[in-house]
Amino acid sequence: MAIENDEKRVVVTGLGTVNAVAGNPREFAAALRNGVCGIGPITLFDTAAFRTHNGAQVKDFRPREAIPRGLPLKRMSRSDLLALAATFQALVQAGLDPVPEALREEMGVVIGGGAGGLLEAEDFFRDYLLKAGRAARFSRLSPVSCAATANRLTTQLGLYGPKATIMTACSSGATAVGLGSDLIRSGAARAMIAGGTEPLCRMTFAAFNALKAVDPEYCRPFSGNRAGLTLGEAAGILILESLAAAKERGARILAEVLGYGVTCDAHHMTAPDVGASGAVRAMQAALADAGLPPESVDYINAHGTATPPNDLMETRAIKEVFGPRSRRIPVSSTKSMHGHTLGAAGALEAVVSILAVTEGFIPPTINCETPDPSCDLDYVTEGARSIAPDVVLSNTFAFGGNNTTVIFGRFREGRVRRG
């Protein structure tokens, strides 16, 4: 048995999010508790040429209102702006707005993403090729890189600690949270802004339509009539700190990052390994990193994309890791409400997991209409439950077989780890 010292323990002191059902964490908690569905017709771009037309779009996003201080927003992509808005929410909650001068060299940024500024690039090339609309100046392509968001954050906030961008498809945001935790544990940083951001764009929408992986109506995770995912957009941001740093400045601690695991299927570019070996190993690695036995997990925030093979694979993986107890653990997919936000998904669902701990409820899986005999766990289909989980396991399984599991827990002084 061992007790981690305060420099090695990683705690969460701030949360931020902008997504299809809410513009901040407080609204998000209420929307999750009430089973609000943010899926509807996409208006961000014309979907007439596609098989499907629905998505989980952030509506009425006004960057100038969401981002304080009148910061210069020129040449920023939608992805950058979503992340910046969520980051300021998290910094305010953490009591780090502005970031103290003494912390700036020891605070870094790690952001997961995918599309980056593709929406803006699409608009540029439309204007360039059709010679229509705004002048097609090549400077409009400056925010295209997915790495631009981390660059924007460090520049705007004056941070000099470690900086990284993670692109592992749908697991990017979760891996960013894990890497941010590792940088703190290793002593490379005392605090990290960690999370993910993803905008809707035509190219992503076209790709998933071409794969026929998108439900024409709305996603129905674990339902017998599920027909695919619903694409969404969002930013999810966590402020991570060493416990020592958080205590030193008297910060309010929301939760603790207990551990995480990363594995690869080495199986297929888009299809999951039906044997679920990668998912099983990711969950086992996270439990081992946290020093926790499987029976300690109170709630599983599932990847739950509503694609037939993914939901079946994840159900099998949970059964293998948790054995007979798997049928007694609440499992839910909040993608049924906020859609699949790809590079931001793991970070957004990290926010969900921490809200479950801090607000004392298990969010539901909505739209699960028809039982599937092969998906036979407790998917919380009847609505949110007023149960306060102590330990939450959050799964994110991505294209290319990139699997990440992160475990969050209620903060407890002197928490004992096994091993």
N, C-alpha and C positions, 0 to 999 in steps of 0.2 A: 504494500500500500504506500501511496505517496501523495503529498500535497504540493501542488504546483506553486512556485513563488509568484508574486504579483506581477513581475515583469514578463512571465511566460503565459499568464492567463490573458485572454483576449475578450474584451467586453464591447457591447454595442451601446453607444450613448446618444445616437441620433438616427432618425429614419426620414427618408423623403421619397415621394413617388408622385408621378403624374401618369395616369392610365385611363382606360376607357370608362371606368366607373367612378373615378374619383380624382380630385386635383391635389390631395394631400393625404397623409396617413390617417388623420382623424376621420375624414370622409370615407376613406378606404375601409376602415374597420367597420363603419356603419353599413356600407354597401355589401361587404362580405357577410356580415351577420344577417342582413336582410335578403340575401340571395339576388342581388341586383344584376341583371344581365346587360352588359355593355355592347352587345353584338347587334349590328344593324347595317343598313346600306352605307357603303363607302362614298364619301363626297370629296375626298382629298384629290382624287384623280378619276378620270373616266374609266369605268369598268365594263363598258358596253361590249368590248371585244372578248371578254373572258367568260368562262363557263359559269362562274359564280360572281356575286356582287356584294356579299356581306363581309364585314370585318369588325374588329373591335378597335374603332378609331377614337383617338382623343379628340373630343369635340370642344369647340369654343376655347381653344388654347390661345391665350394672349401673352406672349413672352414678356412684353413690357410691363404687364401687371404682375406676372409670376416671378420675375427676376428683379430684385431690388436694386437700389442705388443708381439707376440710370446707367448701368454698365454698357459699354459699346458692344452692340450685338451684330454689327455689320459683318458680312461674310460667314455667319454661323449657319450651320445646317439645322434642320428640324431636330435631328438627333442630338446635336450639341445643346440646343435650347431646352429640350426636354430634360437632359441631364443636368444642366445648369440650374433649372428651376427646382428639381428634386434635391440637388446638392445644397442649395441655400436653405431649404426646409430642414434638412438634416443638420446642417451647421447651427441653425437657430435653436433647434431642440437640444443639441448637444452643448449649447452655451459657448460656441466657437465662432460666432459671427460678430466681429471679425476674428480671424485666427490670430492668436497672440504671436507677437514677433518671436518670442523665445521658442515657440513650437514649430515654426515654419521650416526649419532645416531638418526636423525630425518627423515631418508629416508628408505623406506621399499620396499618390493616386493610382488606382488600378481599376480599369473600366473594361467590361466585356461588351461586345457588340458584333454587328455583322454588316448591315447595309450602310452604316455611316451616312455620308452625304449623297447617296445615290438618287434620292428624290430630286435634289437640286441639280445633279448631273443630268438627269432625264429632262428636266425643264430646259437646261442649257442646250442640250443637243436638239431638242425639239425646235427651239428658237433658231439655233445655228443652221439646221438643215432646211427648215421651212422659211427661214428669214422672216419670222413673225414674232410678235410679242416684244419682250424686252430685248435690248441689244445683247447679242451673244458675245460678251467679253469673256475671255478665257479666265480672267480673275475670278469669275463666278464658280470655277471648279476648285477653288482653294479648300473648301471644307469637305471634299469628296472622301478623303481617307478616313477609315474607321478610327485611326489613331488620333485624328484631329480633336476628338472630344477630350481625351486626357490632356492633350496639349492646351486646349482652351482653359480647362479647369486649373491647371498649375499656373498658367499665365495670369488668369483673372484673380486668383487667390494668393499669388506670390509664394507658392510652395516649392521647396527645394529637396524634398525627400525622394524616395524611389518612385518611378513612374513607369507604368506598363499598360499595354492594351492586349486583351485576350480575345482571340477569335477561334473558338472551338464549337462553332455553330450554336445550337440551342443551350449548350452547357456553359457558354462564355461567362454569363453573369455570376453563376454559382462558383465557377473556377476562380473568378476575380475575387470573390469573398474569401475563398480558401487561400489564395496567394497573399492577399492582404493580411490575413491572420498569420501566415508563415513569416512574412516580413517583420511583423511585430514580435512574434515568438523568438526569432533569430537575433533580435536586437538591431536590425537594419532600420527600423522606424519605431516611433512611440505611438503614432496615430496614422490611420489610413482612411482616405475616402475610397470606398470600394462598392462596386455595383455594376449596373449594365444599362444600356440605352439602345433602343431600336425603333426606327420609324417605319411606317408602311411606305411602300414604293411600288411602282409598276413592275420592276424586274422581279422582285421577290414574289409578288402576286402572280405574275405570269409563270414563274418556275413551279410554284406549288399547284397551280391550276394544271400545268402540263403533266405533273406527276399524278394528277387526279387524287390528291391527298386532302382536298378542301371540301368540307360539307357545304352544299349550296344554301343551307339555312343557318344552322348554328351547331356548334360542336356538342356532342352528347357523350362525355367520357363514361366508359364502362357500360354503356347501354347496349342492349342487344341490337338496336337499330342504328348504332353509331356509323357515320359515313365519312369521317375525316375531321381534321382540325379546323379551327377558325383563326386566321391570322390577326394579330393585334399589334399595337405599338405601345410603348411605355418607357419610362425610366424608373429604376429602383436603386436607391442609394443608401448605404449604411456608413455611419461613422464608427470606425473600429479604433479602440485604444487598448494599450496595455492596462491591466487593472491598476498598476502602480501610477500610471499617468492620470487615469480617471480619478483615483483617490486623491492624488496630489492637488488637483484643482476642484475637488468637491463635486464632481459631476454626478448626475443622476444616471444610474446604470439600468438599462432596459432589459438586457439579456446577456448571455455569454455564448460565444462561439466555442462549442465543446470539442469539435473535431470535424474533419472532412476526409473524403476519399476520392481519388481519381483513377479511372481505369479505361482501357480501350478494348472494344470487341474484336478488332482486327478481322472483321467479317464482311461488311458491305458498305457502300457509300451512303445509302439511304435506309436500307432495311435493318431492323434490329436483329440481333442473334436470338432466334426463337428459343434457344436453350437457356437464355437469360444469364449466361455466365458473367458477362461484364457488369451487369446491373447488380448481381449478387455480390461480386467482389467489391464494387464501389461501396455498397452499404456495409459490408463487413469491414472494409478498410476504415470507413468513417467511425464505426463503433470502436474499432481497435485504437484509432487515434484519440478518441474521446475517453478511452479507458472505461467503456460502459458495456454491460451485458445487454443482449437484445431485449430482455424483459423490462428494461428501464424506459423504453420508448412509449410515449403516451399517445402520440398522433403522428401520422405520416402524411406530409403534403406530397401527393403523388405527381409524377411528371404528367400522366393522364391526358394525352393529346387527343383522344377520341379516334385515333386511327386504329383499325381493327388489330393489326399485329402488335402495336406498342402497348395497348392496354392489356392484352393477353400476356405479353412478355413480362410486364411489370407485376401483374398479379402473381405469375409464377415465381418471380424473383422474391417478392415479399413472403410468399409461402415458404420458400426454401430458407430464407434468412430467419424468419420468426417462428416457423414450425406451427404446431397446433394453435399457438397464441395469436397467429396472424388474423384469425377470424374475429378476434376480440379487440383488435386495434382499430380505431377510427382512421379511415383512409379517405382523403377527398382530393378532387382536382378542381382548383379554383380557375383553371383555364376555361371552364364552362361559363364563367362570368366575364373575365378580362381578356379572354382569347390567348392564343399562343404568341408570346412576344419575342420568340426566337432568342437573339443574343441577350435580351434583357430578362428572359424568363426566370432563370435561376436567381437573379437578384430581386426581381419583383416578388417571387415566391419566398425568398428569404424575409422580405418585409411581411408577407402574409404570416409566415411561421412565427415571427417575433410578436406580431399583433395578437396572434392566438395566445401566446404566453402572457403578454402584458394586459390584454383585455379580457382574458378568461373565457374563451369560447373556441369551439371547433367549427370552422367554416364548412358549408355544405358543398356537395356536388349537385349542381342544378342540371336540368334537362335530361337526367337519366330516367328514361321513360319505359324501357322494356328490359326485363331481366335477361342477362346473358349467363347461362349455366357455367360457362368457363370463367367468368368474372364474378366470383361469389364471395367477395370480402365485404366488410362493412363500409360502404362508400358514402355514408352520411347523406342519403338522398332525401330525407324528410325535412331538411332545414337545419340551420345552425344549432349546435348544442351548447348549453351553458356549462361547459366543463373546462376547467383551467389546466391545460397540459403543463407538465414540468419539463419534459424533454420532447422536442419535435425533430423528426428526421425529414429532410426535404430532398427529393430526388429530381435530377435533371439528366435526361438521356438524349444525346444529340446524334445528328447525322454523322457518319464516319465512325460510329461506335464510340463517341466521346462521352463518357459517363462521369458525373460528379454527384456526390451525396454530401450534404452539409448537415451537421447536427447542432441545434441551438437549445439552450436550456435556461431556465429561470436562474438568475444569479443567486448563488449561495456563498456566503463567506466561508472560507476554509473548505471548499468542496474537495472531497477525496476522490482521487483517480485510482483505478485498479492498475497494478503492475508497476 
